[in-house]
């Protein structure tokens, strides 16, 4: 046990972190804030939000500018700082995916279960038209969307229960999660590709989408 630990009483709280760093000149203060922000993001297992980063920097610190400066310093590195799921996270650059796959048998960002085509299509519809019920999904596809299929998406933490629908019986609706945003490299749902991109990729029929009442509400 260290001397400092021995002197500390059981109920003593650790010293508060000096976030303002007023004793440092502006340039060194900024460098320290950058180092703290990068350290917190590096240590986290999930995207780190602005509110968390604000705990380690001064109240007048511009976190966006801090992030920009960190990104500039990482420009030549094989990893980068990306905005995902409402926060920031270190991720290996996609260009090194083949090297990582050769070394470990998996590419950067992989590890989750690979979805079947049916599961991927249902997930996509939930993403665009949430909150949406299982019955509405079944109506859209012209066949029943099983509870087991929804269960796969829930098990992967890609979807979760949303608010009850105002329909008779108040069925559960489904919405996407932060894990969905993180896994697909999105910061918000506004970054979902538009319908034309989906149609060009052969993933969805624009004509069928436009005929569906939920899509009409979405477009308005």
C-alpha positions in Angstrom: 0.0 0.0 0.0 1.3 3.4 -0.9 1.9 6.1 1.7 -0.9 8.2 0.1 -3.3 5.3 0.2 -2.4 4.7 3.8 -3.2 8.3 4.8 -6.5 8.3 2.9 -9.6 7.6 5.0 -12.0 4.9 3.9 -14.7 7.5 3.0 -12.3 9.9 1.3 -13.2 10.7 -2.3 -10.5 10.8 -5.0 -9.3 14.3 -5.9 -11.4 16.1 -8.6 -9.8 16.2 -12.1 -8.6 19.7 -13.0 -10.4 20.2 -16.3 -9.8 24.0 -16.8 -6.0 23.7 -16.5 -5.6 27.4 -16.1 -2.0 27.1 -14.9 -1.0 26.0 -18.4 -0.4 28.3 -21.4 -3.2 27.9 -24.0 -1.2 25.7 -26.4 -0.2 23.2 -23.7 -3.8 23.3 -22.3 -5.2 22.4 -25.7 -2.7 19.5 -26.1 -3.6 18.1 -22.7 -7.3 18.3 -23.6 -6.6 16.5 -26.9 -4.7 13.8 -25.1 -7.4 13.3 -22.5 -10.2 13.0 -25.2 -8.2 10.5 -27.2 -7.3 8.5 -24.2 -11.0 8.2 -23.1 -12.1 7.2 -26.6 -9.3 4.7 -26.9 -10.2 3.1 -23.6 -13.9 2.8 -24.3 -15.6 -0.3 -25.7 -18.3 1.7 -27.4 -18.7 5.1 -29.0 -18.1 7.9 -26.5 -20.6 10.7 -26.3 -20.0 14.4 -26.0 -21.4 14.5 -22.5 -18.7 11.9 -21.4 -15.9 13.8 -23.1 -17.0 17.1 -21.5 -16.1 15.6 -18.1 -12.4 15.7 -18.9 -12.0 19.1 -20.6 -12.7 22.7 -19.7 -16.2 24.1 -19.9 -15.3 26.4 -22.8 -13.5 23.7 -24.8 -14.8 23.1 -28.3 -15.0 19.3 -28.5 -15.5 19.3 -32.3 -12.3 21.2 -32.8 -10.5 18.8 -30.5 -11.8 15.9 -32.6 -10.7 17.6 -35.8 -7.2 18.1 -34.4 -7.0 14.5 -33.3 -8.1 13.3 -36.7 -5.5 15.5 -38.4 -2.8 13.8 -36.2 -4.1 10.4 -37.1 -4.1 11.1 -40.9 -1.1 8.8 -41.5 -2.1 6.1 -39.1 -3.9 2.8 -40.0 -6.8 3.8 -37.6 -9.1 6.8 -37.4 -11.6 8.6 -35.2 -15.1 8.1 -36.6 -18.5 9.5 -35.6 -20.9 6.6 -34.9 -24.0 6.1 -32.9 -24.1 9.6 -31.4 -20.4 9.5 -30.3 -16.8 8.9 -31.4 -14.8 5.7 -31.7 -11.4 4.6 -32.9 -11.7 2.2 -35.9 -9.2 0.6 -38.2 -9.3 2.1 -41.7 -11.2 -0.1 -44.1 -8.2 -0.2 -46.5 -6.5 -2.5 -44.0 -9.3 -5.0 -43.9 -7.5 -7.6 -46.0 -4.4 -7.4 -43.8 -6.4 -7.9 -40.7 -8.4 -10.8 -42.3 -5.1 -12.4 -43.3 -3.7 -12.1 -39.7 -6.8 -13.1 -37.7 -9.3 -14.5 -40.1 -11.6 -11.6 -39.6 -11.9 -8.1 -40.9 -12.1 -4.9 -38.9 -15.5 -4.4 -37.4 -16.6 -8.1 -38.0 -17.5 -10.6 -35.3 -21.2 -10.2 -35.4 -23.4 -13.0 -36.9 -23.8 -12.6 -40.7 -27.4 -12.0 -41.4 -29.4 -13.9 -44.0 -31.0 -12.0 -46.9 -34.4 -12.2 -45.2 -33.0 -10.9 -41.9 -31.2 -8.1 -43.6 -34.3 -7.0 -45.6 -36.4 -7.0 -42.4 -33.7 -5.0 -40.6 -33.6 -2.5 -43.4 -37.4 -2.0 -43.3 -37.3 -1.5 -39.6 -34.5 1.1 -40.0 -36.5 3.1 -42.5 -40.0 2.8 -41.2 -39.6 2.6 -37.4 -41.5 2.3 -35.2 -43.1 -0.6 -37.1 -45.0 -3.7 -35.9 -44.4 -7.3 -37.0 -47.8 -7.3 -38.6 -46.9 -4.3 -40.7 -43.6 -6.0 -41.7 -45.5 -9.1 -42.7 -47.9 -7.0 -44.8 -45.0 -5.2 -46.5 -43.3 -8.5 -47.5 -46.6 -10.3 -48.4 -45.8 -13.1 -46.0 -45.4 -13.6 -42.3 -42.3 -12.2 -40.6 -41.7 -14.8 -37.9 -41.0 -14.1 -34.3 -37.8 -16.2 -34.7 -36.5 -13.8 -37.4 -37.2 -10.8 -35.1 -35.5 -12.8 -32.3 -32.3 -13.1 -34.4 -32.2 -9.3 -34.8 -32.9 -8.8 -31.1 -30.2 -11.3 -30.1 -27.7 -9.3 -32.2 -28.9 -6.2 -30.4 -29.7 -4.6 -33.8 -33.4 -4.0 -32.9 -35.4 -3.4 -29.7 -39.0 -3.0 -28.7 -40.4 0.5 -29.4 -43.6 2.1 -28.2 -46.9 0.3 -28.4 -48.8 0.8 -31.6 -52.1 2.6 -31.5 -53.6 -0.3 -33.5 -56.2 -2.6 -31.9 -54.5 -4.8 -29.3 -51.6 -2.3 -29.0 -48.9 -4.5 -30.5 -45.3 -3.9 -29.9 -43.3 -1.9 -32.5 -39.6 -2.4 -33.3 -36.9 0.2 -33.6 -33.2 0.0 -34.4 -30.5 0.5 -31.7 -27.2 2.2 -31.1 -25.6 -1.1 -31.9 -27.2 -1.0 -35.3 -25.7 2.5 -35.9 -22.3 1.4 -34.7 -22.2 -1.8 -36.7 -23.1 -0.1 -39.9 -20.9 3.0 -39.3 -23.7 5.5 -39.0 -23.8 8.4 -36.6 -27.6 9.0 -37.1 -30.4 7.4 -39.1 -30.2 10.5 -41.4 -27.2 8.8 -42.9 -29.1 5.9 -44.2 -28.8 5.6 -48.0 -31.6 7.0 -50.1 -34.1 4.8 -52.0 -32.3 5.2 -55.3 -29.0 3.8 -53.8 -30.9 0.8 -52.5 -32.6 0.2 -55.8 -29.3 0.5 -57.7 -27.9 -2.2 -55.3 -30.8 -4.4 -56.1 -31.9 -4.5 -52.4 -35.3 -3.0 -52.8 -37.9 -2.1 -55.4 -38.6 1.6 -55.5 -42.0 0.9 -57.1 -43.0 -1.4 -54.2 -41.7 1.1 -51.7 -43.7 4.0 -53.1 -46.9 1.9 -53.1 -46.6 1.2 -49.4 -48.5 3.6 -47.1 -45.7 3.8 -44.5 -43.3 5.0 -47.2 -45.7 7.8 -48.2 -45.7 9.0 -44.6 -41.9 8.7 -44.5 -41.4 10.8 -47.6 -43.6 13.6 -46.3 
